[in-house]
Amino acid sequence: MNRKRVILLAFTLLAVALLVSVLLVSQTGDSAGRSPVTSDESDGLVPSPPSPLPPDRSLVWSDEFDGPEGSPPNPDNWSNEVGGDGWGNEELQFYTEGAENAALDGAGNLVLTARALDPLSSDQTCWYGPCSFTSARLITADKVTVEFGRVEARIQVPGAGGVWPAFWMLGEDLSDVDWPQSGEIDVMEFVGNSPTQIFGTLHGPGYSGEESFGGVYDLGTPVADEWHEVAVEWSPGRIVWEVDGTVYHEAVPADVAPNPWVFDQPFFLLVNLAVGGSFGGDISDGIRQPQEYRLDYIRAYELSA
């Protein structure tokens, strides 16, 4: 074999070796670093990542929303609130019962769906006449309460103007003392007309509605583009709000004084997807398509002994 053929053969073998190594790296990159992207993941439906327990916390309750597609959330945990009276905020939706607007998706998520209706053919009546939207509101009253520790959820919100998804808590004594004396802890509120912001708020006697004590976290990018973990760290006389592990708001009794601090008691949980109203605001054309608020999990921790 002459010298030119030897050199050509050597270059050929080197090229083949490089190609094989590139293919091996591209294949092991997915298996070692992450799972290959599935059709669900490309749509934003990413399965729950394994997450370690927060320091000094032990899990006391959770709903991972596992179950067949189309089934209602666990009735041992949740009840539907039903109606279209505006819910104190001139909201536009009628909250339905059952799994019509609140169902599991079969991929480990609870989905609350707001759907536009034709008022001319709507069979639901709201405070303003035939309803323009249906949606869902779920509560754990008389089933699950939490008190102190950490309460968190992994969520993906819709982004149309006029949507108003929330994850929040009300005092267990609501039926005895009414709102706002019962207290309200808004772990997360989002409105599509403020697309980059998440709100965390306290309502209580003397500081409710527009006089509430709240904070705002601005992500700088649309909240609806990704999943986010929202949480409160809650202890006697202190509540701290987080988004994706970043603290952005804190409340202590002095912040609401001379009004009473009413948050050192058990609270039950709520999740809902409102439309319009005093905070949801103007409706965009995009809201005519179904708007989906997804919850991957809700978890409650207490201080470890």
C-alpha positions in Angstrom: 0.0 0.0 0.0 1.5 3.3 -1.0 1.9 6.3 1.4 -1.1 8.3 -0.1 -3.5 5.4 0.5 -2.2 4.9 4.1 -2.9 8.6 4.8 -6.3 8.5 3.2 -7.3 5.4 5.1 -6.1 7.0 8.4 -8.2 10.1 7.8 -11.2 7.9 7.0 -10.9 5.8 10.2 -10.5 9.0 12.2 -13.7 10.5 10.7 -15.7 7.4 11.5 -14.4 7.3 15.1 -15.4 11.0 15.6 -18.9 10.3 14.2 -19.4 7.3 16.5 -18.4 9.3 19.5 -20.7 12.2 18.7 -23.6 9.8 18.3 -22.8 8.1 21.6 -22.7 11.5 23.4 -26.0 12.7 22.0 -27.7 9.5 23.1 -26.2 9.4 26.6 -27.0 13.1 27.1 -30.7 12.4 27.3 -30.4 9.2 29.4 -27.9 10.6 31.9 -29.0 14.2 32.2 -32.8 14.1 31.5 -35.5 12.1 30.0 -36.2 12.6 26.3 -38.9 15.2 25.6 -42.3 13.7 25.2 -45.3 15.2 23.4 -46.7 16.0 26.8 -43.6 17.8 27.9 -43.5 19.9 24.7 -47.0 21.1 25.6 -45.8 22.1 29.1 -47.1 19.1 30.9 -43.9 18.2 32.7 -44.2 15.4 35.3 -43.4 16.3 38.9 -39.7 16.4 39.5 -38.5 14.6 42.6 -38.0 17.3 45.2 -36.3 16.9 48.6 -38.2 17.9 51.7 -37.6 21.4 52.8 -35.1 21.6 55.7 -36.6 20.9 59.1 -40.0 20.0 57.6 -42.0 16.7 57.5 -44.8 16.1 55.0 -48.2 15.9 56.7 -50.6 16.1 53.7 -50.5 16.2 50.0 -52.6 15.8 46.9 -50.5 14.7 43.9 -53.6 14.6 41.6 -52.9 11.1 40.3 -55.8 9.3 38.7 -57.5 8.5 35.4 -58.0 11.3 32.8 -61.4 13.0 33.2 -62.0 11.9 36.8 -62.8 14.4 39.5 -60.2 15.3 42.2 -60.2 13.2 45.4 -63.6 13.7 47.1 -61.9 13.0 50.4 -60.0 16.2 50.0 -62.1 18.5 47.8 -65.7 19.8 47.4 -67.0 22.0 44.6 -68.5 25.4 45.3 -71.2 26.2 42.8 -72.9 29.3 41.5 -72.6 32.5 39.5 -73.4 35.3 42.1 -70.1 37.2 41.4 -68.4 35.8 44.5 -68.1 39.3 46.0 -66.0 40.6 43.1 -68.4 40.8 40.2 -66.8 37.8 38.6 -68.3 36.6 35.3 -68.0 32.8 35.7 -70.5 30.2 36.9 -68.7 27.6 39.0 -69.9 24.1 38.1 -70.1 20.9 40.1 -68.4 17.6 39.4 -65.7 17.1 36.9 -67.2 19.4 34.2 -64.6 22.2 34.8 -62.3 20.5 37.3 -60.8 17.1 36.4 -57.5 15.1 36.5 -55.7 14.9 33.2 -54.2 11.5 33.7 -50.7 12.9 33.8 -50.6 13.8 37.5 -52.3 17.2 37.2 -55.5 18.8 38.3 -56.9 21.0 35.5 -59.4 23.8 36.2 -60.9 25.0 32.9 -62.7 28.2 32.1 -64.9 27.9 29.1 -66.7 30.7 27.2 -70.5 30.3 26.7 -72.8 31.9 24.2 -75.1 34.0 26.5 -77.9 33.5 23.9 -77.9 29.8 24.5 -76.5 29.5 28.0 -78.5 27.5 30.5 -76.6 29.0 33.5 -77.7 32.2 35.2 -75.2 34.7 36.7 -75.7 37.9 38.6 -75.6 39.9 35.3 -77.9 37.5 33.4 -77.1 34.5 31.2 -73.6 33.4 32.1 -70.7 34.1 29.7 -68.3 31.6 31.3 -68.1 28.4 33.3 -65.2 27.5 35.6 -64.4 25.7 38.9 -63.7 26.5 42.5 -62.6 23.7 44.9 -62.3 23.8 48.7 -61.1 21.5 51.5 -63.5 22.9 54.2 -64.6 20.2 56.7 -62.1 17.8 55.1 -58.5 19.1 55.3 -57.1 21.9 57.3 -53.5 23.1 57.8 -51.9 25.1 60.5 -48.3 26.5 60.4 -45.3 24.9 58.5 -45.0 25.2 54.8 -47.8 25.1 52.2 -46.8 24.9 48.5 -48.1 24.1 45.1 -46.6 23.6 41.6 -48.8 25.4 39.1 -49.1 26.5 35.5 -51.5 29.4 34.9 -53.3 30.4 31.8 -52.3 33.7 30.3 -55.3 35.4 28.6 -56.5 38.8 29.7 -59.2 38.5 32.3 -58.2 35.1 33.8 -57.7 35.1 37.6 -56.4 31.8 39.0 -55.6 31.5 42.7 -54.4 29.2 45.4 -55.4 30.4 48.9 -56.6 29.6 52.4 -59.5 30.7 54.6 -59.8 30.4 58.4 -61.6 27.3 59.6 -63.9 29.5 61.7 -65.3 31.2 58.5 -68.9 29.9 59.2 -68.8 31.3 62.7 -67.2 34.7 62.2 -67.6 35.4 58.5 -65.1 37.0 56.2 -62.7 38.9 56.7 -62.7 38.2 60.4 -61.8 34.6 59.6 -58.6 35.7 57.8 -57.5 34.9 54.2 -54.0 34.0 53.1 -53.6 34.2 49.3 -50.6 32.0 48.6 -50.8 32.9 44.9 -53.0 35.1 42.7 -52.3 35.8 39.1 -54.2 38.0 36.6 -53.7 37.8 32.9 -53.7 41.6 32.6 -50.5 41.6 34.7 -48.7 38.8 32.8 -45.3 38.9 34.6 -46.5 39.3 38.2 -47.6 37.0 41.0 -49.4 38.4 44.1 -49.3 37.2 47.7 -51.8 38.8 50.1 -53.3 38.9 53.6 -56.9 39.9 54.3 -58.3 40.3 57.8 -60.5 42.6 59.9 -59.6 46.1 59.0 -57.3 45.2 56.1 -59.3 43.4 53.4 -60.2 44.1 49.8 -58.3 47.1 48.5 -56.9 47.7 52.0 -55.3 44.3 52.2 -51.6 43.8 53.0 -49.8 42.2 50.0 -46.7 41.9 48.0 -45.9 41.4 44.3 -43.2 39.3 42.6 -42.4 40.3 39.1 -40.7 37.5 37.1 -39.8 39.8 34.2 -41.2 37.1 31.8 -44.8 35.9 31.4 -45.8 33.8 34.3 -47.9 31.5 32.0 -44.9 30.4 30.0 -43.6 28.0 32.7 -44.5 25.9 35.7 -43.8 27.6 39.1 -43.7 26.6 42.7 -45.5 29.0 45.0 -45.4 28.7 48.8 -45.9 30.2 52.2 -43.7 29.5 55.2 -46.1 30.0 58.1 -45.4 30.2 61.8 -47.1 31.9 64.8 -47.0 35.6 64.1 -45.2 35.4 60.8 -46.0 34.5 57.1 -43.4 34.5 54.3 -44.2 34.2 50.6 -42.0 32.5 47.9 -42.0 31.9 44.2 -39.6 29.2 42.9 -37.6 29.5 46.2 -37.3 33.3 46.1 -38.8 35.2 49.1 -40.6 38.3 48.0 -43.0 39.2 50.8 -43.4 38.9 54.6 -46.1 39.8 57.1 -46.0 40.0 61.0 -48.7 41.4 63.4 -47.1 44.9 63.4 -47.8 45.1 59.6 -51.6 45.1 60.2 -51.7 46.8 63.7 -53.8 48.1 65.3 -56.0 45.6 63.6 -56.0 42.0 64.9 -53.7 39.3 63.5 -56.1 36.3 62.9 -53.7 33.8 61.3 -52.6 31.6 64.2 -55.4 29.0 63.7 -56.3 26.2 61.2 -57.1 27.2 57.7 -58.7 25.2 54.8 -57.5 25.3 51.2 -59.0 26.7 48.0 -58.1 26.6 44.3 -60.2 28.4 41.7 -60.1 30.0 38.3 -62.1 33.2 38.1 -62.9 35.3 35.0 -63.0 39.1 35.0 -64.3 40.9 38.1 -62.8 43.6 40.2 -59.3 42.1 40.1 -59.4 39.9 36.9 -60.2 43.0 34.8 -60.8 43.3 31.1 -61.4 40.3 29.0 -59.2 39.7 26.0 -60.2 37.9 22.7 -57.9 35.0 23.7 -60.2 34.1 26.6 -62.8 32.8 24.2 -60.7 29.7 23.9 -60.7 27.3 26.9 -58.3 28.5 29.6 -56.6 25.9 31.7 -55.1 26.3 35.2 -53.0 23.3 36.1 -51.8 22.1 39.5 -49.2 19.4 39.7 -49.4 19.0 43.4 -50.3 20.7 46.7 -48.2 19.8 49.8 -48.3 20.8 53.4 -45.3 20.3 55.8 -45.0 20.9 59.5 -42.0 21.7 61.6 -40.0 18.5 62.4 -39.6 17.6 66.0 
